[in-house]
Amino acid sequence: MLDITLRRATADDSKRLTRLVRTSSAYAGEYAAMVDGYQVGGSYIEHHPVHVAVGADGRILGFYALLLDEAELDLAFVADDAQGLGIGRLLMEHMTAEARAAGLTSIRVVAHPPAEEFYLRTGARRTGTVRPTGRIHWERPELRYDLTDAAA
């Protein structure tokens, strides 16, 4: 297993997180419009729980952003060359623990279609579909992580 540290992101991480989002191969082709010009801003990082997975060399390998007021996972990315190493699973375990600690009973996820299987493997269940809107011209799976003791 890699030597990975999870920590709260800071505004100084903004450029690295933005680069991770914009260079994700999962958003190539028809999905490119979703991340074109996208920025993970410093004020966003300061106002929401954003956590990063950092390798021993200091490189950010992945991150997630949780919107507590909406009880929603807003962003979750793992660097292309770090996928398949358990980093995404580690981030989701951390995210659900943080959400429980904040008193949430579930977390909504509107997933990028190719990521649906990942969320299902990490404990989410499909609850529906979100219709296309704006620059997004495809349906997206809606999922939910149940965080109550009964769901665990």
C-alpha positions as CSV (number, residue, x, y, z in Angstrom):
1,M,0.0,0.0,0.0
2,L,1.2,3.5,-0.8
3,D,2.2,5.9,2.0
4,I,-0.8,8.3,1.8
5,T,-1.8,11.0,4.1
6,L,-5.3,12.6,4.2
7,R,-5.5,16.2,5.2
8,R,-7.8,19.1,4.9
9,A,-7.1,21.1,1.7
10,T,-6.1,24.8,1.9
11,A,-6.6,27.6,-0.5
12,D,-3.0,27.1,-1.6
13,D,-4.1,23.7,-3.1
14,S,-6.5,25.5,-5.5
15,K,-4.3,25.3,-8.6
16,R,-3.3,21.7,-8.1
17,L,-6.9,20.6,-7.5
18,T,-8.1,22.5,-10.5
19,R,-5.4,20.9,-12.7
20,L,-6.4,17.4,-11.4
21,V,-10.1,18.1,-12.4
22,R,-9.2,19.6,-15.8
23,T,-6.8,16.8,-16.8
24,S,-8.9,13.9,-15.8
25,S,-9.2,11.5,-18.7
26,A,-12.7,10.6,-17.4
27,Y,-13.8,13.9,-18.8
28,A,-12.4,13.5,-22.3
29,G,-14.5,13.6,-25.4
30,E,-18.2,14.3,-25.0
31,Y,-17.7,14.9,-21.2
32,A,-15.1,17.6,-21.7
33,A,-17.7,20.4,-21.5
34,M,-18.3,19.5,-17.9
35,V,-14.8,20.6,-16.7
36,D,-13.9,23.1,-19.4
37,G,-12.9,26.2,-17.5
38,Y,-13.7,24.6,-14.2
39,Q,-11.9,26.0,-11.2
40,V,-11.6,24.7,-7.6
41,G,-11.3,28.2,-6.0
42,G,-9.6,29.0,-2.8
43,S,-12.7,30.4,-1.2
44,Y,-14.6,27.2,-2.1
45,I,-11.9,25.2,-0.4
46,E,-12.1,27.5,2.7
47,H,-15.9,27.2,3.0
48,H,-16.4,23.5,2.4
49,P,-14.8,20.4,3.7
50,V,-12.3,19.5,1.0
51,H,-9.8,16.8,1.8
52,V,-6.8,15.6,-0.2
53,A,-4.9,12.4,-0.4
54,V,-1.2,13.2,-0.6
55,G,1.6,10.8,-1.5
56,A,4.9,10.6,0.3
57,D,6.4,12.9,-2.3
58,G,3.8,15.6,-1.5
59,R,1.9,15.1,-4.7
60,I,-1.9,15.4,-4.4
61,L,-3.2,12.0,-5.7
62,G,-6.9,12.7,-5.2
63,F,-9.5,14.8,-3.3
64,Y,-13.2,15.1,-2.4
65,A,-15.4,18.0,-1.5
66,L,-18.4,17.6,0.7
67,L,-21.3,20.1,0.9
68,L,-22.5,19.8,4.4
69,D,-25.6,22.0,4.1
70,E,-26.8,20.1,1.1
71,A,-25.5,16.7,2.4
72,E,-24.0,16.1,-1.0
73,L,-20.6,15.0,-2.4
74,D,-19.8,17.8,-4.8
75,L,-16.4,16.7,-6.2
76,A,-14.3,13.5,-6.1
77,F,-11.3,12.9,-8.2
78,V,-8.3,10.6,-8.3
79,A,-5.3,11.4,-10.6
80,D,-5.3,9.1,-13.7
81,D,-2.0,7.5,-12.8
82,A,-3.1,6.8,-9.2
83,Q,-6.4,5.0,-10.0
84,G,-6.8,1.4,-8.9
85,L,-4.6,1.9,-5.9
86,G,-7.4,2.2,-3.3
87,I,-7.2,6.0,-3.0
88,G,-10.8,6.6,-4.1
89,R,-12.0,4.0,-1.6
90,L,-9.9,5.7,1.1
91,L,-11.4,9.1,0.2
92,M,-15.0,7.8,0.3
93,E,-14.4,6.1,3.7
94,H,-13.0,9.4,5.0
95,M,-15.9,11.4,3.5
96,T,-18.6,9.1,5.0
97,A,-16.9,9.3,8.4
98,E,-16.7,13.1,8.2
99,A,-20.4,13.3,7.2
100,R,-21.4,11.0,10.1
101,A,-19.3,13.2,12.5
102,A,-21.2,16.2,11.2
103,G,-24.5,14.5,12.0
104,L,-25.6,13.7,8.5
105,T,-27.6,10.5,7.9
106,S,-27.0,10.3,4.1
107,I,-25.0,11.8,1.3
108,R,-26.3,12.4,-2.2
109,V,-24.1,11.9,-5.2
110,V,-24.9,13.0,-8.7
111,A,-22.3,10.9,-10.5
112,H,-20.3,11.2,-13.7
113,P,-21.7,8.2,-15.6
114,P,-18.4,6.3,-15.9
115,A,-18.0,6.7,-12.1
116,E,-21.3,5.0,-11.1
117,E,-19.8,1.6,-10.6
118,F,-17.1,3.0,-8.3
119,Y,-19.7,4.6,-6.1
120,L,-21.7,1.4,-6.0
121,R,-18.6,-0.6,-5.0
122,T,-17.9,1.8,-2.2
123,G,-21.3,1.5,-0.6
124,A,-23.6,3.9,-2.4
125,R,-27.0,2.8,-3.8
126,R,-28.6,4.1,-6.9
127,T,-31.7,6.2,-6.2
128,G,-32.5,7.7,-9.7
129,T,-31.3,9.7,-12.6
130,V,-30.7,13.4,-13.0
131,R,-31.9,14.9,-16.3
132,P,-29.6,16.9,-18.5
133,T,-29.2,20.6,-17.8
134,G,-27.0,23.5,-19.0
135,R,-23.8,22.3,-20.7
136,I,-24.5,18.7,-19.5
137,H,-26.4,16.9,-22.3
138,W,-26.6,13.4,-20.7
139,E,-28.4,11.9,-17.8
140,R,-26.4,11.3,-14.7
141,P,-26.9,8.6,-12.1
142,E,-28.1,9.8,-8.7
143,L,-26.8,7.7,-5.7
144,R,-26.9,7.9,-2.0
145,Y,-24.6,6.8,0.8
146,D,-26.7,5.8,3.8
147,L,-24.9,6.7,7.0
148,T,-27.3,5.5,9.7
149,D,-26.3,2.5,11.9
150,A,-29.1,0.5,10.4
151,A,-27.7,1.0,6.9
152,A,-24.1,0.1,8.0
